[in-house]
């Protein structure tokens, strides 16, 4: 069996990054994946400018405090000034372009003047560079704004706008086909027949993919026959860039994902040394990659977070990064295991007011309430025991993983 790290690398390496590129305006670029490095053709700010309302001066003209200077010009933001006359001050406002020969701004609170007056008294010592934002302080000419493979956030779009970019090349949305297998499943809203349960995995997986910005194709529930499973895989392979299934990946008589893939395409791997979630399928049908998740909802969720999402991101053209993790003490003991285990845990305060990690009372892979309750997952590596009071590796669910 592959370890989790080996499986993640194998799954990521199994897909080729998206090549289809489209050009979109900034208003349509939020959460899209940049297909190019973008550099700035201008400096931001484009000139030295004032960071405050006040008076632009040459610091050499201020030998001490309480120096009076003639006001030689007025510089609102958006207007080009004249060079500063020697021995004078320029009334300047926030964002105003610094005049030639000026190298500092005295904020108006430290000056004595009258509106419309001819002179200003400087009431403080002044140093070169005071309250001046130099040209290119934010972005230099040729400075990189966005990197290829970067997911575009609101601030990224603001940066692009600040250098005059109106559009950007992005990768086409990855299309993800999702279906569940199992005659025991019913969709929410339907009446349960004897022996049935509601299908939570489909709703959960579709929601995660939408949250990540992928286009989803809902293929519903597939009945537990080899013929139906093969038909569903073939149909999905024609519509999607990748197929995600849940259930049917073990070795029981009613588990048809593995033999269906072997009949239609190729199977690369189907077991990972992890708990929950040992049975995991990686394969392809007609050239379309397929990731088969376990049917138990916690197993399905954790496997998708750890292996599925990195694979989808690699297909979408995003650069791989390790998950965010922290070292935090646990408040419980747990023996070492033969598989890497992911334990649902919550941050709580101990008697000393320190944050520690408490595990959920029932770690069964069918207890979905544990994921809603948890702040994250404790990663217990193979051969490692957990001791109360000792730090463990904690992967937050509310940040980083998705």
C-alpha angles and dihedrals in degrees: 000000000000120000117238092257092048091047093050092051091045093049093047092047091050094070129065115225116256114271100186109104131187133183117235135176119249091255088064098038102081111128092358120132116249114235094196146041109252120204128184122254090196138045120249112243091027093209138015106280142177119271092198144028107265142082129320112220143159105256091218089066091063108075094167142341125306097031116162119219134180115249104235102177146358120236118192119182113277098032129099113236133217118248111279113260114236114266095014138101130226121220102234136179132210109291093016115143113255111243120236112269092030120106106167142037124218111207114239093241088067094051136077113220145128123238107260091011124141098230142039128203113218108217101190145048112270131209128197110268097024111153093350122131105209124223111274094013090137102028127006123211108279090015114150114251102174133011127217109264093029120134107231116237129187091265091050089054089049090054091049090050091048091062094044101259110150097178141017139200112249136174118262114258113271111241113223121196113204129188138161127218128213138093087222092067127098127180120245109270094035122105113257116241120210109289095017131121130194118263107246097161096067093052092045097048094045090051094051092049092049090048089055093050100252123141109245129211111198109212094175124210121337119208120244100262130107092232093052092046092050092049091050092050093048093048093047092047090059094051107036144051091223136010124222119191132179124207131011097071100114127082102263124124090255095048105099106160096089098048091041092056092045089052096047105030137338136307118216105175138353109174132059126187096241141110122248102025112033097153106069125153127212118180146113138250118200089341094308113121117235130199115195114201128197117264099235106095098230091047091047092050097046095044090049092050095047101037110009101052095048088050093050091047091051090051090049091054098255119145115247119249131176119256119266110256138172136200109239130159119253122222095215142058124239130175122240118266140206093239131052105259131206111206122197108234142172131211111244136165119251125212090279092053093251121138113249135166122256120191125224114263095237118041096184113139090234097059102099092172087072091067093049089049097045127091090201149318130287109220109218107188124213111284095011121122122207117229124191111254094021121110119256133187109268124193111196115223094202094060137025102010096073 
